[in-house]
Amino acid sequence: MPYTKVIQQLKENLQIAYRQAIDSDNRLDELQKAGHGKFVAIFNKEQGFTQNSNRFLPYVQELATEFETIQESIHTSPETLEAFVKKLGVLLQTLQTFKQQSK
């Protein structure tokens, strides 16, 4: 798959994550007002994120910053790309699970 196609796919997935994060964060706000959702962070350091938040948007913002670096870089190492894809995958999967379980 050509590099530009990979970048486009990552960008689309990041946009999906952003929209889902807004919805999920709103739902988390509702749950917290109802006395639920007493946790410190959604992801731990082992999942590759540097953020430590009980909302999804900071994680999406972290990935957006990384994505800009990947886009601007002429040579992105396969390891960097793989780490990014892994984190994006974990984020999207967690958002989907949260959406299903919080109905």
C-alpha positions as CSV (number, residue, x, y, z in Angstrom):
1,M,0.0,0.0,0.0
2,P,1.5,3.4,-1.0
3,Y,2.6,5.6,1.9
4,T,0.1,8.4,1.0
5,K,-2.8,5.9,1.1
6,V,-1.7,4.8,4.6
7,I,-1.5,8.4,5.7
8,Q,-5.0,9.1,4.4
9,Q,-6.4,6.0,6.1
10,L,-4.8,7.0,9.4
11,K,-6.2,10.5,9.0
12,E,-9.7,9.2,8.5
13,N,-9.4,6.9,11.5
14,L,-8.1,9.8,13.6
15,Q,-11.2,11.8,12.6
16,I,-13.5,9.0,13.5
17,A,-11.7,8.7,16.9
18,Y,-12.1,12.5,17.4
19,R,-15.9,12.4,16.8
20,Q,-16.4,9.3,19.0
21,A,-14.2,10.8,21.7
22,I,-16.4,13.9,21.9
23,D,-19.6,11.7,22.2
24,S,-17.9,9.4,24.7
25,D,-16.6,12.3,26.8
26,N,-20.1,13.8,27.0
27,R,-21.4,10.4,28.1
28,L,-18.6,10.2,30.7
29,D,-19.7,13.6,32.0
30,E,-23.3,12.4,32.3
31,L,-22.1,9.3,34.1
32,Q,-19.9,11.3,36.5
33,K,-22.8,13.6,37.3
34,A,-24.8,10.5,38.2
35,G,-22.1,9.4,40.6
36,H,-20.4,6.8,38.3
37,G,-17.1,6.8,36.4
38,K,-14.8,7.3,39.4
39,F,-11.5,6.4,37.7
40,V,-8.3,8.3,37.1
41,A,-7.2,7.3,33.6
42,I,-8.6,5.4,30.6
43,F,-5.3,4.0,29.4
44,N,-2.1,3.1,31.3
45,K,1.5,3.8,30.3
46,E,1.9,0.2,29.0
47,Q,-0.6,1.1,26.2
48,G,1.9,3.7,24.9
49,F,0.2,6.9,25.8
50,T,1.9,9.7,27.6
51,Q,-1.4,11.3,28.6
52,N,-3.1,10.4,31.8
53,S,-6.8,11.4,31.6
54,N,-10.2,10.2,32.5
55,R,-11.5,11.5,29.2
56,F,-10.8,10.4,25.7
57,L,-10.1,13.7,23.9
58,P,-6.6,14.2,25.4
59,Y,-5.6,10.8,24.0
60,V,-6.9,11.8,20.6
61,Q,-5.0,15.1,20.8
62,E,-1.8,13.2,21.7
63,L,-2.3,11.0,18.6
64,A,-3.1,14.1,16.4
65,T,0.2,15.7,17.4
66,E,2.0,12.4,16.6
67,F,0.2,12.2,13.3
68,E,1.3,15.7,12.3
69,T,4.9,14.7,13.0
70,I,4.5,11.5,10.9
71,Q,2.9,13.5,8.1
72,E,5.7,16.1,8.1
73,S,8.5,13.6,8.3
74,I,10.1,12.4,5.1
75,H,11.3,9.2,6.7
76,T,9.0,7.7,9.4
77,S,10.4,4.5,10.8
78,P,8.2,1.4,10.6
79,E,8.5,1.2,14.4
80,T,7.1,4.7,14.8
81,L,4.3,4.0,12.4
82,E,3.5,0.7,14.1
83,A,3.4,2.2,17.5
84,F,1.0,4.9,16.3
85,V,-1.3,2.4,14.6
86,K,-1.3,0.3,17.7
87,K,-2.3,3.2,19.9
88,L,-5.0,4.4,17.4
89,G,-6.3,0.8,17.3
90,V,-6.5,0.6,21.1
91,L,-8.2,4.0,21.2
92,L,-10.8,3.1,18.6
93,Q,-11.5,-0.3,20.1
94,T,-12.0,1.2,23.6
95,L,-14.3,3.9,22.2
96,Q,-16.4,1.3,20.5
97,T,-16.6,-0.9,23.6
98,F,-17.5,2.1,25.8
99,K,-20.2,3.1,23.3
100,Q,-21.7,-0.4,23.4
101,Q,-21.5,-0.8,27.2
102,S,-22.8,2.7,28.1
103,K,-26.1,2.6,26.3
